[in-house]
Amino acid sequence: MMMSDIYRACEDGDVNLLKVLIDTSPPGSEINLIESNGNTPLHIACKNGHTDIVQLLLYKYNVDPDKLNVYNQTAYEEVSDDKIHQLFHRLKKDKYRFCSDENSTNPLQVIKPEHPSDTRWLHHYSNDSPILTELYCDVIDQQRAPYIAIFNAFRSFFGNDPYKKKIEKCSMIIQSMINQTLSSNSSKYIHASKLIQTFKKTGNIEYLLKLYTLHKDLCEFIGKDQDNTNYFYAPIKDYLYTVEHRAYKGDSYRGLTMTKVDFDAYKYAFKNKGSYIGTNTFCSTSIDLSTARLFADSGDIQYDKVKVLIKFHFVEPCSTAIILFSNLPHFQSISNYDEELEILILPKTIFSVEDIQQDHQTGFPIIHLQHYNTDQQQAEMDQERLESFINSVILD
């Protein structure tokens, strides 16, 4: 029984030979063909437990995971190894969340003191004043919050609840996003609608965070437009303190494919310490480096693009880096895919570029970002406003 060389390489688990065979095959060559024994190369790689081969076929060469052999079985049904099971699970859901490519919106932007030409991915600022401006607005909002809460409670007593109205408006807009991205007869649509309705009834933002992880199309729809991001983030920002127990401290990772021009911006930010990286939308990361590596290594790369890994480092618990998985006893998961170990970084989280190295396993550049903690600046602003208030009272 004659098998192709590609099939034999998959059967033997020879990764290097398989890459050579596929990369040197004539254009249009089919690697999904059923061999004379009734299986595809993916089937035999799964059956023999060759994780690296399966990963390569699924993520780099995009073979059909649902192809049936002559026994009417998919390759997944040949799997007995949990790691290979996870490769199939990840393939069928949110690759987008952990790896941006040239066709999607990069959730990171560079804030730096000079103004080179803007790119579609990176929006440059003339200086870092937006950080302090946003922080100043946040401080004012926080100081007004107790008075607004009392005022709203008073209004609610008379049947006019402004926060409830805001939730209803946000829920309606987010439901519209769901309608535009998910098929109305799908189980994901039903699940998404239930989550938004539960949020509308309870005001619990954990249901919104879980909704974000539900489906890649919805996730991408929220991130590709700034208005969508703002509407989705508004209620989360207002009640972020309710998930402060989920604030993350440690490292997390994401894969990116970007133009060389954009990569140069990160190198600039590393060399010029007055530069910062800011998230302009929701940014999914994983504490598992292999997840970012897996997604970053998928697909081909064009000559003007570069694949990179991003390492996010949080020295202290960060309120805008939310733990979505269940990492402690009685710590409930608010992700639809708990095994992805996701840390969701929220918009307007600021980082500095600490280093750019080479990942020893993939050979990709790995950019080290450290959270820019604004606690000290906020404390100083609070103190200044308190002193200003005291002085105004004394003078009056």
C-alpha positions as CSV (number, residue, x, y, z in Angstrom):
1,M,0.0,0.0,0.0
2,M,1.7,3.2,-1.2
3,M,1.5,6.3,1.0
4,S,2.7,9.8,0.2
5,D,5.9,11.1,1.7
6,I,3.9,13.7,3.6
7,Y,1.8,11.0,5.1
8,R,4.9,9.0,6.2
9,A,6.4,12.2,7.8
10,C,3.1,12.7,9.7
11,E,3.1,9.0,10.7
12,D,6.7,9.2,12.0
13,G,6.4,12.6,13.6
14,D,9.1,14.1,11.5
15,V,8.4,17.8,11.8
16,N,11.4,19.1,9.8
17,L,10.8,16.7,6.9
18,L,7.1,17.6,6.8
19,K,7.9,21.3,6.5
20,V,10.3,20.7,3.7
21,L,7.9,18.4,1.8
22,I,4.9,20.8,2.1
23,D,6.9,23.9,1.4
24,T,8.5,22.4,-1.7
25,S,5.3,20.9,-3.1
26,P,3.9,22.3,-6.4
27,P,1.3,25.1,-6.1
28,G,-2.1,23.7,-5.6
29,S,-1.0,20.4,-4.0
30,E,-3.7,18.9,-1.8
31,I,-2.6,17.9,1.7
32,N,-6.2,17.0,2.7
33,L,-6.4,14.0,0.4
34,I,-7.4,10.6,1.8
35,E,-4.5,8.2,1.3
36,S,-4.8,4.6,0.0
37,N,-5.4,3.3,3.6
38,G,-8.4,5.6,4.0
39,N,-6.9,8.3,6.3
40,T,-5.5,11.8,5.8
41,P,-2.1,12.9,7.1
42,L,-3.9,14.7,9.9
43,H,-5.7,11.5,11.0
44,I,-2.5,9.5,11.3
45,A,-0.7,12.4,13.2
46,C,-3.6,12.5,15.7
47,K,-3.8,8.7,16.0
48,N,0.0,8.5,16.8
49,G,-0.1,11.4,19.2
50,H,2.3,13.7,17.3
51,T,1.3,17.1,18.9
52,D,3.8,19.2,16.9
53,I,2.7,17.7,13.6
54,V,-1.0,18.3,14.4
55,Q,-0.3,21.9,15.5
56,L,1.7,22.5,12.3
57,L,-1.0,21.0,10.0
58,L,-3.9,22.9,11.7
59,Y,-2.3,26.3,12.4
60,K,0.4,26.8,9.7
61,Y,-1.0,24.8,6.8
62,N,-4.7,25.1,7.6
63,V,-5.7,21.6,6.8
64,D,-9.4,20.7,7.1
65,P,-10.1,19.6,10.7
66,D,-13.5,18.2,9.7
67,K,-12.4,16.0,6.8
68,L,-13.9,12.5,7.2
69,N,-11.8,9.4,6.4
70,V,-13.3,6.3,4.7
71,Y,-14.5,5.1,8.1
72,N,-16.6,8.3,8.5
73,Q,-14.5,9.7,11.3
74,T,-12.8,13.1,11.8
75,A,-9.2,13.3,12.9
76,Y,-10.5,14.6,16.3
77,E,-12.1,11.2,16.9
78,E,-8.7,9.6,16.6
79,V,-7.2,11.7,19.4
80,S,-6.4,10.3,22.8
81,D,-4.0,13.0,24.0
82,D,-5.4,16.0,25.9
83,K,-2.9,18.4,24.4
84,I,-4.1,17.6,20.9
85,H,-7.7,17.9,22.0
86,Q,-6.9,21.5,23.1
87,L,-5.4,22.2,19.7
88,F,-8.7,21.4,18.1
89,H,-10.7,23.3,20.8
90,R,-8.6,26.4,20.3
91,L,-8.9,26.2,16.5
92,K,-12.7,26.3,16.7
93,K,-12.9,29.3,18.9
94,D,-11.1,32.5,19.6
95,K,-7.7,32.6,17.9
96,Y,-8.4,36.3,17.3
97,R,-8.5,37.1,21.0
98,F,-4.9,36.0,21.6
99,C,-3.3,37.0,18.3
100,S,-3.9,40.0,16.1
101,D,-2.9,39.8,12.5
102,E,-2.7,42.3,9.6
103,N,-6.4,41.9,8.9
104,S,-7.6,42.8,12.4
105,T,-7.4,45.9,14.7
106,N,-4.3,46.0,16.9
107,P,-5.4,46.6,20.5
108,L,-2.2,48.5,21.2
109,Q,-1.1,52.0,20.3
110,V,2.1,53.9,20.8
111,I,2.2,57.2,22.7
112,K,5.6,58.9,22.2
113,P,7.1,62.4,22.2
114,E,7.7,62.6,18.4
115,H,5.2,62.3,15.6
116,P,6.2,60.0,12.8
117,S,3.7,59.1,10.1
118,D,0.6,57.4,11.5
119,T,-0.2,53.8,10.5
120,R,-3.5,52.0,10.5
121,W,-2.4,50.0,13.6
122,L,-0.6,52.6,15.6
123,H,-1.8,56.1,16.5
124,H,1.0,58.4,17.7
125,Y,0.7,61.3,20.1
126,S,3.0,64.2,20.2
127,N,3.7,63.7,23.9
128,D,2.5,61.6,26.9
129,S,0.1,64.2,28.2
130,P,-3.0,62.1,27.3
131,I,-2.1,59.7,30.1
132,L,-2.2,62.5,32.7
133,T,-5.2,64.1,31.1
134,E,-7.2,60.8,31.3
135,L,-6.0,60.2,34.9
136,Y,-7.1,63.7,35.9
137,C,-10.6,63.0,34.5
138,D,-10.7,59.7,36.4
139,V,-9.7,61.4,39.6
140,I,-12.5,63.9,39.2
141,D,-15.0,61.2,38.4
142,Q,-13.9,59.2,41.5
143,Q,-14.3,62.2,43.7
144,R,-17.8,63.0,42.3
145,A,-18.9,59.3,42.6
146,P,-20.2,59.4,46.2
147,Y,-22.2,62.5,45.6
148,I,-23.6,61.1,42.3
149,A,-24.5,57.9,44.1
150,I,-26.5,59.8,46.8
151,F,-28.2,61.9,44.1
152,N,-29.1,58.9,42.0
153,A,-30.4,57.0,45.1
154,F,-32.6,60.0,45.8
155,R,-33.9,60.0,42.2
156,S,-34.4,56.3,42.3
157,F,-36.6,56.7,45.3
158,F,-39.0,58.7,43.1
159,G,-38.8,56.1,40.3
160,N,-36.1,57.7,38.2
161,D,-33.0,55.5,38.2
162,P,-30.3,57.0,35.9
163,Y,-28.0,54.0,36.2
164,K,-30.8,51.6,35.3
165,K,-31.5,53.7,32.2
166,K,-27.8,53.6,31.3
167,I,-27.8,49.8,31.6
168,E,-30.9,49.6,29.5
169,K,-29.3,51.7,26.8
170,C,-26.0,49.8,26.8
171,S,-27.8,46.5,26.8
172,M,-29.8,47.6,23.7
173,I,-26.7,48.6,21.9
174,I,-24.8,45.5,22.8
175,Q,-27.8,43.3,21.8
176,S,-27.6,45.1,18.4
177,M,-23.9,44.0,18.2
178,I,-24.9,40.5,18.9
179,N,-27.6,40.6,16.2
180,Q,-25.1,41.9,13.7
181,T,-22.4,39.2,14.4
182,L,-24.1,36.0,15.4
183,S,-26.7,33.9,13.5
184,S,-30.1,34.2,15.3
185,N,-30.7,30.5,15.2
186,S,-27.3,29.5,16.7
187,S,-26.7,28.4,20.2
188,K,-24.1,31.1,20.6
189,Y,-26.7,33.8,19.8
190,I,-29.1,32.3,22.4
191,H,-26.3,32.2,25.0
192,A,-25.2,35.8,24.2
193,S,-28.7,37.1,24.5
194,K,-29.2,35.4,27.8
195,L,-26.0,37.0,29.1
196,I,-27.0,40.5,28.1
197,Q,-30.4,40.1,29.5
198,T,-29.0,38.9,32.8
199,F,-26.6,41.9,32.9
200,K,-29.6,44.1,32.2
201,K,-31.5,42.6,35.2
202,T,-28.6,42.5,37.7
203,G,-26.2,45.2,36.5
204,N,-23.3,42.7,37.2
205,I,-20.5,43.4,34.8
206,E,-19.1,39.9,35.0
207,Y,-21.8,38.9,32.5
208,L,-20.4,41.4,30.1
209,L,-16.9,40.1,30.6
210,K,-18.1,36.6,29.9
211,L,-20.0,37.7,26.9
212,Y,-16.7,39.1,25.4
213,T,-15.2,35.7,25.5
214,L,-18.1,33.9,23.8
215,H,-17.4,34.2,20.1
216,K,-14.5,35.6,18.0
217,D,-16.9,37.4,15.6
218,L,-18.5,39.4,18.5
219,C,-15.1,40.0,20.1
220,E,-13.7,41.3,16.8
221,F,-16.8,43.5,16.1
222,I,-16.4,45.2,19.5
223,G,-12.7,45.8,18.9
224,K,-12.7,47.1,15.3
225,D,-14.7,50.3,16.0
226,Q,-14.0,52.8,18.7
227,D,-17.7,53.5,19.3
228,N,-18.4,49.8,19.8
229,T,-15.5,49.6,22.3
230,N,-16.8,52.7,24.2
231,Y,-20.3,51.4,24.4
232,F,-19.2,48.0,25.6
233,Y,-16.7,49.4,28.1
234,A,-18.9,52.2,29.6
235,P,-20.8,50.1,32.2
236,I,-17.7,48.0,32.9
237,K,-15.7,51.2,33.7
238,D,-18.4,52.5,36.0
239,Y,-18.5,49.4,38.1
240,L,-14.9,48.2,37.8
241,Y,-14.6,48.3,41.6
242,T,-17.0,45.3,41.8
243,V,-14.3,43.0,40.2
244,E,-11.3,44.4,42.1
245,H,-10.7,41.0,43.6
246,R,-9.9,39.9,40.0
247,A,-7.1,42.4,39.6
248,Y,-4.0,40.6,38.1
249,K,-0.4,40.7,39.2
250,G,2.2,38.8,37.1
251,D,2.9,38.0,33.5
252,S,0.6,37.4,30.5
253,Y,1.1,37.0,26.8
254,R,-0.3,37.8,23.3
255,G,0.8,37.0,19.7
256,L,0.8,39.7,17.0
257,T,1.5,39.9,13.3
258,M,2.4,43.5,12.3
259,T,4.1,45.5,9.6
260,K,7.8,46.1,10.0
261,V,7.0,49.8,10.2
262,D,4.8,49.1,13.2
263,F,7.5,46.9,14.8
264,D,9.9,49.8,14.4
265,A,7.6,51.9,16.5
266,Y,8.0,49.4,19.4
267,K,11.7,49.5,19.0
268,Y,11.6,53.3,19.1
269,A,9.5,53.2,22.3
270,F,12.2,50.9,23.8
271,K,15.0,53.2,22.9
272,N,13.2,56.4,23.9
273,K,12.1,56.1,27.5
274,G,9.5,58.9,27.3
275,S,7.3,56.6,25.2
276,Y,4.4,54.5,26.2
277,I,2.1,51.8,24.9
278,G,-1.6,52.1,25.5
279,T,-4.5,49.7,24.9
280,N,-7.2,51.3,22.8
281,T,-9.6,48.4,23.0
282,F,-10.0,45.1,24.9
283,C,-6.8,43.0,24.8
284,S,-7.1,39.3,25.5
285,T,-3.9,37.7,26.9
286,S,-3.1,34.4,28.5
287,I,-0.8,33.5,31.4
288,D,0.2,30.5,29.2
289,L,3.0,31.5,26.9
290,S,2.4,28.4,24.7
291,T,-1.1,29.8,23.9
292,A,0.4,33.0,22.4
293,R,3.1,31.0,20.7
294,L,0.6,28.6,19.2
295,F,-1.5,31.4,17.7
296,A,1.4,33.6,16.6
297,D,3.0,30.7,14.8
298,S,-0.1,29.9,12.7
299,G,-0.4,30.9,9.0
300,D,2.2,32.1,6.6
301,I,3.9,35.5,6.8
302,Q,4.5,38.0,4.0
303,Y,7.8,39.7,3.4
304,D,6.7,43.1,4.9
305,K,5.2,41.5,8.0
306,V,6.8,40.3,11.3
307,K,5.4,38.0,13.9
308,V,6.0,38.9,17.5
309,L,5.1,37.9,21.0
310,I,4.1,40.5,23.7
311,K,4.8,39.9,27.3
312,F,2.8,42.0,29.7
313,H,4.2,42.4,33.2
314,F,2.2,43.7,36.1
315,V,4.3,44.5,39.2
316,E,1.3,45.2,41.3
317,P,-2.4,44.0,41.0
318,C,-3.8,46.0,38.1
319,S,-7.5,46.9,38.2
320,T,-7.7,47.0,34.4
321,A,-6.2,43.5,34.0
322,I,-9.0,41.2,34.9
323,I,-8.6,37.5,35.8
324,L,-11.3,35.6,33.9
325,F,-10.5,32.1,34.8
326,S,-11.0,30.3,38.1
327,N,-7.5,30.4,39.7
328,L,-8.5,29.9,43.3
329,P,-11.0,27.7,45.2
330,H,-14.5,29.3,45.1
331,F,-13.1,31.8,42.5
332,Q,-15.7,31.4,39.7
333,S,-14.7,31.5,36.1
334,I,-16.2,34.2,34.0
335,S,-14.8,32.9,30.7
336,N,-16.5,30.6,28.3
337,Y,-13.1,28.9,27.9
338,D,-11.5,28.6,31.4
339,E,-8.6,26.5,30.1
340,E,-7.3,29.4,28.1
341,L,-6.2,31.1,31.4
342,E,-7.2,34.5,30.1
343,I,-6.3,37.9,31.5
344,L,-8.4,40.6,29.8
345,I,-6.6,43.9,29.6
346,L,-9.1,46.8,29.4
347,P,-8.9,49.9,27.3
348,K,-6.6,52.8,28.4
349,T,-4.1,50.5,30.3
350,I,-0.6,52.1,29.9
351,F,2.7,50.3,29.5
352,S,6.4,51.1,28.9
353,V,8.7,49.0,26.7
354,E,11.3,47.4,29.0
355,D,13.0,45.1,26.5
356,I,12.9,43.4,23.1
357,Q,14.5,40.0,22.9
358,Q,14.1,36.8,20.8
359,D,11.9,34.0,21.9
360,H,14.1,30.9,22.1
361,Q,11.4,28.5,20.9
362,T,9.8,30.3,18.0
363,G,12.6,32.7,17.1
364,F,10.1,35.5,17.1
365,P,10.9,38.9,18.8
366,I,9.3,39.1,22.2
367,I,8.4,42.6,23.4
368,H,8.4,43.1,27.2
369,L,5.9,45.6,28.3
370,Q,5.6,46.7,32.0
371,H,2.5,48.2,33.4
372,Y,2.8,52.0,33.9
373,N,1.3,52.3,37.4
374,T,-0.4,55.7,37.9
375,D,-1.2,55.2,41.6
376,Q,1.4,57.8,42.7
377,Q,0.2,60.4,40.2
378,Q,-3.4,59.8,41.2
379,A,-2.5,60.2,44.9
380,E,-0.7,63.4,44.1
381,M,-3.7,64.7,42.2
382,D,-6.0,63.7,45.1
383,Q,-3.8,65.6,47.5
384,E,-3.6,68.7,45.4
385,R,-7.4,68.8,45.0
386,L,-7.8,68.2,48.8
387,E,-5.4,71.0,49.6
388,S,-7.2,73.3,47.1
389,F,-10.5,72.5,48.7
390,I,-9.2,73.2,52.2
391,N,-7.6,76.4,51.1
392,S,-10.8,77.6,49.4
393,V,-12.8,76.9,52.6
394,I,-10.2,78.7,54.8
395,L,-10.1,81.7,52.5
396,D,-13.9,81.8,52.3
